[in-house]
Amino acid sequence: MSHPNQAANFLKDEKRAHWHDETLWFVREKRDISSKGIPEWEELRKLASGIKDHVLSKLDYYLEELEKTASANGIKVHWAKDAAEHNEIVLSILQEKKCKAIVKSKSILTEECHLNPFLEKHGVEVVDTDLGERIVQFLNQPPSHIVLPAIHLKKRDISEIFHEKLQTEKGNEDPAYLTNAARIHLRDKFMKAKVAITGVNFAIPETGEFVVCTNEGNADMGVHLADVHIACMGIEKIIPKREHLGVFLRLLARSATGQSITNYNSHFRSPAPGKEIHLILVDNGRTEQLSREKFKNSLKCIRCGACMNTCPIYRRSGGYSYGSTVPGPIGSILSPGIDVKKYSTLPFASTLCGSCSDVCPVKINIHEQLYEWRQEITKAQGWSAKEMSMKMANGIFKSPLAYKVSGKVLRATLKTLPDSLIYNPLNAWGKGRNVPEVPKESFKEWYQKNRS
């Protein structure tokens, strides 16, 4: 995939692109206001980062401890080395329960594993119950943002989708009316589902429990009505003790949407009588990322989306331009770790301004890792036109005479070159820019004439 090409498609609708940019910056501003309300904000970030560093240094121990304590609580623990194994485990549970329809709350991991199309291929109806995810599911699209799945759509778009899918009143864009229509539609799905699937925000080896954070309560509705709860968890979601949870809950919602805390923070420790909880621990490339010294810090991510809300590239190019489950700056670090050839353009979709690192609640050095990925990808690709041009520039800048001569030649050439040569399809720079008026002389020549 090519991020520049996909971004160009997004930018064809200039008004929508501008609206997308402003909307996400509004969320970023809410984050700033909320975080400034806590004097110890930076201390919380430092503490959370330290806890995550500790977990990654002893991840094998904590995972085994989680398996032991969760199993003692009556939770059935499964291990999956990759997406295919994860999907097969889920399917085997559904087949055992003779289940043909499930409800699912927001789970980035299941999107990463492409669980929905896998289950649908095997005759299972999957209903995403997060409102934003249900909207994009109606369009057969993945989420464009990990916290705000339908942020690329306007009220008018959603009204048209609901009119087609839920037979709502045509042209009615009232959010309360549309939300109520979704509630009525989903209530029937909740009541009929025997199995509910959720993600996991945090897992605690000390107590053998895991925590799911939502704003809509859809995860709770699903698992409380269903007989079987399947929780899908990336192995990096560990925090050692329950007392650490307070640190992360204070950071998560403020970083994501500017709220003081998510509306529902639900603890699952053991199944109710007659019910089952299955916890699937998924690797899918995480241990390989952990082995990369320069990039292992990316596994500290708590999926708040703050780096996306602040990133000038993401805001102006949209989530789909990244072609990956997790878009934006953090996704541009994680995705090359999965397939460096496919996602080779993503680390270059950044200004390296550092804003992503500044807002990250667990202090991941995102912009530095993006720079490191650029070095790795450039080395792997070998010779390129950019590398050759940089070597030529290096030779010119080292020699005052070469610099002077090349400046005169370029000034004369640019004055006579036709626009068709300057603004051709091969010149990506010229797509959105005009060459400034060529000066008659260099600054040095001007200075020598006018310094007296």
C-alpha positions in Angstrom: 0.0 0.0 0.0 1.1 3.6 -0.5 0.2 6.2 2.1 0.8 9.2 -0.3 -1.6 7.7 -2.9 -4.3 7.0 -0.3 -3.9 10.4 1.3 -4.3 12.0 -2.1 -7.6 10.2 -2.5 -8.8 11.5 0.9 -7.8 15.1 0.1 -9.8 15.2 -3.1 -12.8 16.2 -0.9 -11.2 19.4 0.5 -14.2 20.4 2.6 -14.4 17.0 4.3 -10.6 16.9 4.8 -10.7 20.3 6.5 -13.7 19.2 8.7 -11.8 16.0 9.7 -8.8 18.0 10.6 -10.8 20.5 12.8 -12.8 17.8 14.5 -9.8 15.8 15.6 -8.1 19.0 16.8 -11.1 19.8 18.9 -10.7 16.4 20.6 -7.0 17.2 21.1 -8.0 20.5 22.8 -10.4 18.7 25.1 -7.5 16.4 26.1 -5.3 19.4 26.9 -8.0 21.0 29.1 -8.7 17.8 31.0 -5.0 17.0 31.6 -4.3 20.5 32.8 -6.9 19.9 35.5 -4.6 17.4 37.2 -1.4 19.0 38.7 0.3 15.6 38.9 -0.4 14.8 35.2 3.3 14.4 34.2 4.0 12.3 37.3 1.1 10.0 36.3 2.6 9.7 32.8 6.0 8.9 34.2 4.6 6.3 36.6 2.5 4.6 33.9 5.5 4.5 31.6 7.6 2.9 34.4 5.0 0.3 35.2 4.8 -0.7 31.5 8.6 -0.8 31.3 8.6 -3.2 34.2 5.9 -5.4 32.7 7.7 -5.7 29.4 10.9 -6.7 31.2 9.1 -9.6 32.9 6.3 -10.3 30.5 6.7 -14.0 30.5 6.4 -14.2 34.3 3.3 -12.0 34.4 1.5 -13.9 31.7 2.1 -17.2 33.4 0.9 -15.6 36.7 -2.2 -14.3 35.0 -3.0 -17.8 33.6 -2.6 -19.3 37.0 -4.7 -16.8 38.9 -7.4 -16.5 36.2 -7.7 -20.3 35.9 -8.1 -20.5 39.7 -11.0 -18.0 39.4 -12.7 -20.3 36.9 -11.7 -18.5 33.7 -10.7 -20.7 30.8 -7.4 -19.4 29.4 -6.3 -20.0 25.8 -3.0 -19.1 24.1 -2.8 -18.0 20.4 0.5 -17.5 18.6 -1.1 -15.6 15.7 -4.3 -14.3 14.2 -5.2 -17.6 12.6 -4.9 -19.5 15.8 -6.9 -16.9 17.7 -9.7 -17.1 15.1 -9.8 -20.9 15.2 -10.1 -20.8 19.0 -13.1 -18.4 18.8 -14.7 -20.5 16.2 -14.2 -23.8 18.1 -16.0 -22.3 21.2 -18.9 -21.1 19.0 -19.2 -24.5 17.3 -19.1 -26.2 20.7 -22.0 -24.0 21.9 -23.8 -24.3 18.5 -23.8 -20.6 18.2 -24.6 -18.9 14.9 -24.9 -15.2 16.1 -22.7 -13.2 18.4 -22.5 -9.6 19.7 -19.1 -8.0 20.0 -18.0 -4.8 21.7 -15.0 -2.7 20.5 -11.9 -4.8 20.2 -8.9 -3.5 18.2 -7.3 -7.0 18.5 -10.2 -8.7 16.7 -9.9 -6.1 13.9 -6.2 -6.9 13.8 -7.0 -10.6 13.5 -9.8 -10.0 10.9 -12.2 -12.0 13.1 -15.4 -10.7 11.6 -14.9 -11.9 8.0 -13.5 -15.2 9.3 -16.6 -15.9 11.4 -19.0 -14.7 8.7 -17.3 -17.1 6.2 -18.1 -19.9 8.6 -21.8 -18.9 8.8 -21.7 -16.8 12.1 -23.5 -13.5 12.2 -21.3 -10.9 13.9 -22.9 -7.7 15.3 -20.6 -4.9 16.4 -22.5 -3.2 19.3 -20.3 -0.1 19.7 -22.3 2.6 17.9 -19.4 3.8 15.7 -18.3 0.3 14.8 -21.9 -0.7 13.9 -22.1 2.3 11.6 -18.9 1.3 9.7 -20.0 -2.3 9.8 -23.1 -1.3 7.9 -20.7 0.1 5.2 -18.5 -3.0 5.3 -15.6 -0.8 6.4 -13.1 -1.2 9.2 -12.8 1.6 11.9 -10.9 4.7 10.7 -9.8 5.5 14.3 -9.2 3.2 17.2 -11.4 5.3 19.6 -13.7 7.1 17.2 -14.4 4.4 14.6 -16.7 6.5 12.4 -15.0 9.9 12.8 -14.7 10.2 9.0 -18.5 10.3 8.6 -20.8 13.3 9.1 -24.3 13.3 10.6 -25.8 13.4 7.1 -23.9 10.3 6.1 -25.1 8.4 9.2 -28.6 9.5 8.6 -28.5 8.1 5.1 -27.0 4.8 6.3 -29.7 4.4 9.0 -32.4 5.2 6.6 -31.2 2.4 4.3 -30.4 -0.1 7.0 -32.8 0.7 9.9 -35.6 2.4 7.9 -35.3 5.6 9.9 -37.0 8.8 8.7 -35.2 10.1 5.6 -33.2 13.3 6.1 -33.5 13.2 9.9 -30.0 14.0 11.2 -30.9 14.5 14.9 -28.2 12.6 16.9 -30.7 11.6 19.7 -33.2 10.2 17.1 -30.5 8.2 15.3 -29.0 6.9 18.6 -32.4 5.8 19.8 -32.9 3.9 16.5 -29.6 2.1 17.0 -30.6 1.2 20.6 -33.8 -0.4 19.4 -32.0 -2.2 16.6 -29.2 -3.5 18.9 -31.5 -4.5 21.8 -32.9 -7.4 19.8 -29.4 -8.6 18.9 -28.4 -8.5 22.6 -31.4 -10.5 23.7 -30.8 -13.3 21.2 -27.0 -13.7 21.5 -25.7 -16.7 23.4 -22.1 -15.6 23.1 -20.5 -12.1 23.6 -17.0 -11.1 22.6 -15.1 -8.2 24.1 -11.6 -6.8 24.0 -9.4 -6.3 27.1 -8.0 -2.9 28.2 -6.1 -4.2 31.3 -5.4 -7.6 32.8 -4.2 -8.0 36.4 -2.1 -11.1 37.3 -2.3 -10.3 41.0 -6.1 -11.0 41.1 -6.6 -13.0 37.8 -9.1 -10.4 36.5 -9.4 -8.2 33.5 -10.9 -4.8 32.9 -13.0 -3.6 29.9 -13.5 0.2 29.5 -16.4 1.5 27.4 -18.5 4.7 27.2 -21.8 3.1 25.9 -22.1 0.1 28.3 -22.5 -2.2 25.3 -19.8 -4.6 26.5 -21.7 -5.1 29.9 -25.0 -5.5 28.2 -23.6 -8.2 25.9 -21.7 -10.3 28.4 -24.4 -10.1 31.1 -27.1 -11.4 28.8 -25.0 -14.0 27.1 -24.1 -17.4 28.5 -20.5 -17.3 27.2 -18.0 -14.4 27.4 -15.0 -14.5 25.1 -12.4 -11.9 25.9 -9.6 -11.3 23.3 -6.4 -9.8 24.7 -3.0 -8.8 23.3 -0.3 -10.2 25.6 1.0 -6.7 26.3 -2.2 -5.5 28.1 -0.8 -6.6 31.5 -0.5 -4.4 34.6 0.9 -6.2 37.7 -1.5 -5.1 40.5 -5.0 -3.7 40.9 -3.6 -0.6 42.6 -1.9 0.3 39.3 -5.3 0.5 37.6 -6.0 3.9 39.1 -3.0 5.4 37.3 -4.1 4.1 33.9 -7.8 4.9 34.2 -6.9 8.5 35.0 -4.8 8.7 31.9 -6.8 6.7 29.4 -10.0 8.7 29.0 -8.4 12.1 29.4 -6.0 11.3 26.6 -8.6 9.7 24.4 -11.6 12.1 24.5 -10.9 14.6 27.3 -13.3 12.8 29.8 -12.2 12.4 33.4 -12.9 8.6 33.2 -14.7 6.2 30.8 -18.3 5.7 31.8 -18.0 2.0 32.3 -14.9 0.3 33.8 -16.0 -3.3 34.2 -14.0 -5.9 36.1 -14.3 -9.6 35.1 -12.9 -12.0 37.7 -14.9 -15.1 37.5 -18.0 -16.4 35.6 -21.5 -16.3 37.1 -23.0 -19.7 38.0 -23.9 -21.6 34.8 -21.9 -19.2 32.6 -18.4 -19.3 31.1 -15.6 -16.8 30.5 -12.8 -17.6 28.0 -9.7 -15.4 27.9 -7.6 -15.7 24.7 -4.0 -14.4 25.1 -2.7 -13.4 21.6 0.9 -12.9 20.5 0.6 -12.2 16.8 4.0 -10.6 16.4 4.2 -9.0 19.8 7.1 -11.1 21.1 9.0 -10.3 17.9 8.4 -6.6 18.5 9.6 -7.0 22.1 12.8 -8.4 20.7 13.5 -5.2 18.8 15.4 -3.0 21.2 14.6 0.2 19.3 10.8 -0.5 18.9 9.8 -2.5 22.0 8.5 0.6 23.8 5.7 0.7 21.3 4.1 -2.2 23.2 3.4 0.2 26.1 0.5 1.6 24.0 -2.9 1.7 25.8 -4.8 2.5 22.6 -6.0 5.9 23.6 -5.7 7.5 20.1 -4.1 10.7 21.4 -1.3 10.5 18.9 -3.8 10.4 16.1 -5.8 13.3 17.3 -2.7 15.5 17.4 -0.9 14.3 14.3 -1.1 16.8 11.4 -0.6 14.0 8.9 -3.4 11.8 10.3 -5.8 14.7 10.7 -5.3 15.7 7.1 -5.1 12.2 5.5 -7.6 10.1 7.4 -7.4 6.7 8.9 -7.9 4.7 5.8 -4.8 6.1 4.1 -2.7 4.0 6.4 -4.1 0.6 5.3 -3.6 -0.9 8.7 -5.7 -1.8 11.8 -4.0 0.8 13.9 -3.5 4.0 11.9 -1.7 7.2 12.8 1.8 7.6 14.4 1.6 4.5 16.7 0.3 2.4 13.9 3.2 3.5 11.7 5.5 1.9 14.3 3.6 -1.2 14.9 2.6 -2.1 11.2 6.1 -2.3 9.8 6.9 -4.7 12.5 4.3 -7.0 11.1 5.1 -6.5 7.3 7.8 -4.0 6.6 7.5 -4.3 2.8 3.7 -3.7 2.8 3.8 -0.8 5.3 7.2 0.8 4.2 5.6 4.2 3.4 4.0 4.7 6.9 7.1 5.8 8.9 7.5 8.6 6.3 3.9 9.8 6.9 5.2 12.1 9.6 6.7 15.5 10.1 8.7 14.2 13.1 7.4 17.2 15.0 7.2 15.2 18.2 3.6 16.1 19.1 2.6 12.4 19.3 5.3 11.8 21.9 4.3 14.8 23.9 0.7 13.6 24.3 1.3 9.9 24.7 0.1 9.0 28.3 2.8 6.3 28.7 5.6 8.4 27.2 6.4 6.3 24.1 9.1 8.0 22.1 6.9 7.7 18.9 8.6 10.3 16.7 12.1 8.8 17.5 10.9 5.3 16.6 9.4 6.6 13.3 12.8 8.0 12.5 14.5 4.7 13.4 12.1 2.8 11.1 13.0 5.2 8.3 16.6 4.2 8.7 15.8 0.5 8.7 13.6 0.7 5.6 16.1 2.8 3.7 18.8 0.3 4.4 16.6 -2.6 3.4 15.6 -0.9 0.1 19.2 -0.2 -1.0 19.9 2.4 -3.7 17.1 4.9 -4.4 16.8 8.2 -6.3 16.4 10.0 -3.0 19.7 8.6 -1.7 21.5 9.5 -4.9 20.2 13.0 -4.8 21.3 13.4 -1.2 24.8 12.2 -2.1 24.9 14.8 -5.0 23.7 17.5 -2.6 26.4 16.5 -0.1 29.1 16.9 -2.8 27.8 20.3 -3.8 27.5 21.6 -0.2 31.0 20.6 0.6 32.5 22.7 -2.2 32.0 26.5 -2.2 32.8 26.6 -5.9 30.3 23.8 -6.8 27.7 25.5 -4.7 28.2 28.8 -6.4 28.1 27.3 -10.0 25.2 25.0 -9.3 23.2 27.9 -7.9 23.7 30.0 -11.1 22.9 27.1 -13.3 19.7 26.2 -11.4 18.5 29.9 -11.4 18.9 30.1 -15.1 17.4 26.7 -15.8 14.2 27.3 -13.6 13.5 30.5 -15.5 13.4 28.8 -18.8 11.9 25.3 -18.0 8.3 24.9 -19.1 5.7 24.2 -16.3 4.9 20.8 -17.9 8.4 19.6 -16.9 8.4 21.1 -13.4 4.8 20.0 -12.5 4.9 16.5 -13.9 3.4 13.3 -12.3 6.9 12.2 -11.2 7.3 15.3 -9.1 5.3 14.7 -5.9 6.6 18.0 -4.4 4.9 20.0 -7.2 1.4 18.5 -6.6 0.4 21.0 -4.0 3.1 23.7 -4.3 4.3 26.3 -6.8 8.0 27.1 -7.3 8.7 30.5 -5.9 9.9 33.4 -8.1 13.5 32.7 -9.0 15.8 35.4 -7.6 18.2 37.3 -10.0 21.2 36.6 -7.8 22.3 34.7 -4.7 22.2 36.2 -1.3 26.1 36.3 -1.2 26.1 38.2 -4.5 23.5 40.6 -3.2 25.4 41.1 0.1 28.7 41.8 -1.7 27.0 44.6 -3.7 25.1 46.2 -0.9 27.1 45.7 2.3 28.6 49.2 2.1 
